[in-house]
Amino acid sequence: MTKVQSFIGKVSIGGLQQMDVQINDWLKRSKIKPTFIGQSFGSDIHHDGRGSEPIIVVTVWYEENESHL
């Protein structure tokens, strides 16, 4: 069965480094086989409610290993 996991982060060097760690940790824990990876850019309302900030959304489409079913 194909599933998807989404990750969201800030568009900055620090934000991308943090997202890399989160994705790599998730891949290591899950031991899944990615079949497609997508990236989208957008904006989200800033935490203080003033203006918006750029974000990146990474979607990892994957197949679960038989041992996880």
C-alpha positions in Angstrom: 0.0 0.0 0.0 1.3 3.4 -0.9 1.3 6.0 1.9 2.6 9.6 2.3 4.5 11.5 5.0 4.6 15.3 4.9 7.3 17.5 6.4 7.0 21.3 6.7 9.8 23.8 7.5 11.1 27.3 7.2 12.9 28.4 4.1 16.3 29.1 5.7 19.6 27.3 6.1 18.7 26.4 9.7 15.2 25.4 8.8 16.4 23.1 5.9 19.1 21.6 8.2 16.4 20.8 10.8 14.1 19.3 8.2 17.0 17.1 6.9 17.5 15.7 10.4 13.8 15.1 10.8 13.5 13.3 7.5 16.6 11.3 7.9 15.6 10.2 11.5 12.1 9.2 10.2 13.6 7.2 7.3 16.0 5.4 9.7 13.2 4.6 12.2 10.6 3.6 9.6 12.8 1.6 7.3 10.5 2.3 4.4 11.2 2.4 0.7 10.5 5.9 -0.8 8.9 5.8 -4.2 8.5 9.5 -4.9 9.5 12.7 -3.2 7.9 16.1 -3.9 8.7 19.7 -2.8 6.4 22.7 -2.7 7.0 26.3 -1.5 4.4 28.5 0.0 3.9 30.9 2.9 2.4 30.6 6.4 1.2 33.3 8.8 4.1 34.3 11.1 3.7 33.1 14.7 3.2 36.6 15.9 0.3 37.2 13.4 2.1 39.9 11.5 2.8 39.0 7.9 3.8 35.7 6.5 7.0 33.7 6.2 8.1 31.3 3.4 7.8 27.6 4.0 8.8 24.4 2.2 6.6 21.3 2.3 8.3 17.9 1.4 6.1 14.9 0.8 7.6 11.4 0.8 5.5 8.8 -0.9 6.5 5.3 0.2 5.7 1.6 0.4 5.8 -0.1 3.8 8.1 -3.0 4.2 6.3 -6.4 4.6 7.7 -6.7 8.1 5.8 -3.5 9.2 2.4 -4.8 8.0 
